[in-house]
Amino acid sequence: MPEKPRTPEADPHAEAVTAAVLSGGGARGAYQVGVLKWIAQQHPDLRLPILTGVSAGAINAAFLAGRPEPLPEAMDLLAAMWGELSTEEILRADVISLLGNAFKVVMNLGSGGAKLAPQVRGLVDTSPLERTLERALNPAGIADNISQGKLTAVAVSATSYGTGRTVTFVQAAPGIRMWERTRRYSVSTTVNVDHVMASAAIPLFFPARSVEGEWFGDGSLRQGSPLAPAVFLGADRILVVSSRYGTGTRARTGKDADGYPPAAQVLGLMLNSIFLDNLDADAERLERINEIVARVPQEKQWLVSERPVRMLVLRPSSDLGRLAARYEDRLPRSLRYLVRGLGTRRVASPDLLSYLMFEGEYLQELIRLGERDAEKNWLRIKRFLDDGSAPDAHSGTA
């Protein structure tokens, strides 16, 4: 966990700085929108001066960072964008494109590394996503919000395929220092569509993105400390919106006919590992640090390199995989045929579908679920936003 030296001169009465940390998860990113939309409606004066995100969370963070409107209005716009999305606005799902990419994969496998083999840059073409982001994001607005004091920093993370390190692209107010650790470092830059596309490049499925001559993939891939950017940027409390159902445990309610896990189950597990596991592990680590720091006498806490950072983790109350299964027939025919071939109908909860279901009806359902969950936990959220206290002594998880 990042460090921030404390001094005896630190002002204990300074206003707490709240950061929003938005996790990855493909189409699951719509759930984050619902949660934040409801919170913004109930707390219209809420300030989120630090926004960090990865993958789908990077899209949401960059969108909000560039909006000139107050948070409630910005959330309405973001919810409208997600609710009107379709698969065709994210990736090319026509038969020619999908079969063409599949043919390239087969040709590469059978080429023995021949130089004439067709180049494969992902199983799907995400050029529609780039066009969607160019319409939706407002990079110039980020600089405006920083200069007006509305925003302290926005940060999106990606994974360098060249070095294997996590790179956090940061656009921040003057005086914000960058950082470097063994497997991760930050870069001060002007955040734009390229950085968001790099952060959202799901391994194997989406093509890597070149940023200043270096190829990047999804930021969740090796991001062992997804909360660290917010802490490095000065957050005193962190509102985390995860897309993992419950605590990650789920009772088995169905088995495959021959007992062998289909490809959809394996791929879903892989994506869960990439997008969700590190966030949960880092949240536990931050809790332990807070507990240790709390045991240090107040008069000696300035000697401790770590500092307490309050945290609230919000999660879906329903299984997003099971929810996605209800909308499988909304997918374009070619993509639906492909995912069924991977076995999405042979698992109780097709998590793979929940990452790829960029269809308006499903996304709107996720937004509504996020709103309901935020409403259900509003007293805990309000207490956290008002005084930074965690909702319970152990986890701060709602």
N, C-alpha and C positions, 0 to 999 in steps of 0.2 A: 504494500500500500504506500502511496507517495507520502512524502514528509513535507511539513511546513513548519519551520522553526517558530517557536513562540517566545516572546520577550516579556519582561515585567511591565513594559510600557503599553502592551496591547490593550486596546480599549474594550472592556467587557460589555459596554453599553452600546456598541456599534450595532447597526441593524444587521440581522443575520442574512447572509447571501444564500438564496435558494437556487438550486440547479435542478434541471430535469434531465434524467438519463433515460434515453429511449433505445430499447434493445432492437435487435434484428428479428427477422422472421417472415420475410416476403409479404404475402397478403395479410398475415397476422398483424401487420402494422396498423391496420384499421382499428384494431381494438384500442391501441394507444390513443387514437384520435377521439374515440368515444369517452374515454376516461378524462382526458384533458378538457374536452368540450364541456362536460358537466361541471368539472371543478371551476372552469373559467366563468360559467354562468352564475355559480353560487358565490364566487369570489372575484368579481370583475376587476378589482384593484390589484389582483395578484401580479407580482413581478417575478419573472423567471429570467434573470440577467445572464444566466449561464445555461446554454443548451448543448448537450452532447448526444450524439447518436451514431449508430452503426447500421449499415444495410437499410432496411425499411425505416428504421429509426433515424438514420441520417437524412432521409428524404423529409421526414416530418420536422426534424430540427432545423434543416436549412430553409424549409418553407417558412416556419415561424420566425426565424431570425431575420428574414428579409421583408416581413410584412410591416407596413406603417400603421396599421389599425391597432386598436386596443386588443388585448388577448381574446376576449369573447368573440369579437368580430373575426379575428384571424382564425380562430378555431372553427367558426361557422364556415368560412371559406375552405379550410382544409378538409372538413367533413364533407362538404359538397363535392370537392375534387375526388376524394376516395369513393364516395357513394355513387359517382357517375362513371367510374372506371370500368373497363372491359378488358378481357385478355388481349384483344388486338391492340390496345393502347400500351401494353407492356412488352409483348413479344409477338413475333410472327408465328401464328399457329396454323397457317394453311398447310395443306398436304405437301405441296411442292417444297416449301422451306423445311419442314420437319423431315421429310424423306431425304431431301438433299443433304442435310446435316448428318443424318444417320448413314447415308451412303459414304460420306467423307470419313466417318469414324471407321466403317468397315474397311474402306480402302487403306486407311492408315495402318490398321491392325495387320492387314495382309501384305503391306508394302515392304516390311523388313527395314523400315527406316529410309527408304529410297527418297532422294531429293525431289523427285517429281510427284510424290504423293500429295494429294490436296491438303491444304492447311485447315485444321479444325480449331475454331476459337469458341467452343461452347456448343452444347446440344441445341440451343435455340438462339435466334437472332433477336437481340434486344434493342435494335435501332428505334422501334416505336417508343420504348421507355425514354430514350434520349430526347425524342421530340416532345413527349409529354412533359418532361422535366424542364425543357427549354421554355415551354409555355407557362408552367406553374411557378417556377422559382424566380426570385428577384434578387440576384447577387448584388446589384447596386444598393438595394435597400439595407443590406447587412451593414455596409459602411455608414450609411445614414443613421441607422439605429445606434451604432456604436458612438458616432460623433455627438448624437443627441443625448447620450447617457442612458438610453433605454436598454441597451444590450452591453454586457461586458465581454462576452466571448461566445462563439459557436465553434464546435469541434466535431469533425467527422473522422472516423478511423478506417483505415484500409490495410491490407496485408501485402507487403512487397513480395512478389514471387521470386525476385532476384536474391534477396537477403533473408527472407523468411521472418523479417521483423514487422511488428505492428507500427504503422506510421499514423500519427494523429495530426490531421491538417487543421490548423487553428487560425481563425481570424479574431483578433482581440483588440481591446483598448490598449493604448500605450502603457508601458510599465508591466504588462503581464509577461512573466518569464517563461521560456520554453524549458523542456526537461528531456532527459535521456536516461534510460535504464538499459539493462542487458538485452532484452528482447523488444524494446519499444522506445520510441522517441517521438517528439513533436516537431512540427515545422510551421513556422509563421508564414501565412500565405493569404491570398484572397480566395475564399471558398466559392467554388462555382460548380457547374453541372458535371465537369470532369471528375471532381473529387467525390461527388455523390454517386456517380456511376461506378467509380472504382470501389467505393464502400459497399455497393449493392450487388457486386458481381459474384453471385452465388457460385461456388466452385463446381466445375463440370457443366452445370446447367447454363450459366451466363458467361459470356466471353470476358476475359480480363480487359482492363482499361489502362491505357498508357497515359501517365501524367509526368510531364517533363522528362520523357525518355525512359521512364521506368514503369514496368508492368505491375499492376495491382489487382488483387481480388478482394473478396468480401472481408470486411474488417473484423468479423467475428471469428475468423478462421483460427487465429493464434492470439487473440486478445485475452490474456490471462487475467487482466485487471481492468474490466470495463468501467469500473467506478473511478479509476485513478484520474482520468482527464478532468473530471468535475472537481476532484479534490485539489489537484495541481492548480486549477484555474481559480481557486479561492472559495469554493462552496463550503458553507457551514452546515447546510442540511441538503439532503438529496432526495428528490422524489423520483423513484424508479418505477417504470411501467414495464413489466415483463409480460411475455405472451405464453408463459408456461402455466398450464392448468394446475391449480392447487399447489402442492409441494413437490410435484413431479412423480408421485406414486399413483398407480391406477390399478384397480383390481382387474384381473383377466376375466372377460365375459365370453370370449370366443376363441376357438382354436382352428387352425387350418386343417383341412381334411387329412393331409398326410403328415401333419406335425412339423413340416419344414417351413421356416419363415420365408414368405415371398419377398421379392425385390423391393416392393413398396414399403414393407415393414423395415427392412434394413436401411433403405434410403431415408425414411422418416426418422429412424434412430440416429443416423448420421447427422441430419440437419438439426435435430434436437441438441445433439452434442455440440455442434458448432455455434448455434444461436443462444442456447439457454444454460448449459452447464456452467460455463465460466462465470456468468452473471450470478448464479446462485452461490458458487464457491466464493466469489469476491464479496458478496453480501455477508456471508458468514465470517469472512476474515475481518471485515470492517466492524462487525459486532464485537468480535474478540478484542480488537484494538480499543474500541470504546470502553469495554469492560475493564481492560487493563489500565487505561488512562484514568478512569474514574476512581481507581484505588489509590492513585497518587495524591498526597495531600495538596490542597489548593495552593499553598504557599510555595510548593516545589514543582508545580506543573510546568512552569516556564523552562525547566531543565529538560523536559521530555520533548524529543524530536517530533513524535506523532501528536496529533491533536484530535479531540473528539469531533466527529462529524455525524450528526443525526441522520437517520435514514428511514424512509417508509417505502416498502415494496408493495406494489399493487399488482394483483394477478387475476386472470379470468376465473370466474366461478363455474364455468362450463368447459367441457372438453372441446377444444376448437377442432380437433380431428373428427370427432363424431359429428360436430356441427357441419363441417365441410362436406361430409358424406351425403347430407341431404340435398346438396346443390350440385352434385357431380354431373348431372345431366345438363347443367347450364354451360358447361365447358364447350368450346368449339369441338366439332365431331372428331377431328383428327387427333387433338390433344386428349380428348376423352378416351379414344380408342387406345392411345399410347399408355395412359396411366392405368387403365383397366388391365392392359397386358402385363403391367408390372405387379398386379395383384392387389389393387386398392379395395376390391370387393371381398378379399379373403382375410382382411384384418378387422378387428373390432373398432379400432380407431385409426383411420388412414391419415396419419400426421402429414405425410407427403402432400396430400391434397390441400391441407390447410395452408401450406406455403405457396402453392401454385394457383389457388382459386381466386384469381383476379376478376371476379364477376360481381356486378353491382349488388345483386340481391344478397349474396354472402357477405360482402363488405359492409353493406348497410346493417345486416344482422350483427356483425361484430361491433360496429359503432354503437348500436343500441345496447348490446351486452356491456360494453365499456361504460356507458351512461348509467345503466342499472347498478353495476358493481360500484361505481363511484358514489351513487346515491345511497346504496346500502351501507357503505363505509364512511359516509360523510362526516359523522362525528369524530371518527378517528383521524380523518384527513384534516378536518378543521383544526383539531387540537395540534396536530403536527405543524400545520402552516402558521398557526397563531404563536406557538411558543417553542416549536422544534422538538417537542417531546415525542418519543416513540409510543405507539399505541399499547405496548406491553413491554415487560422487562426483558423479554428474550429476543424476539426477532424483528419487531416493527413491520410485520407482514400482514397485509389485509387480504 
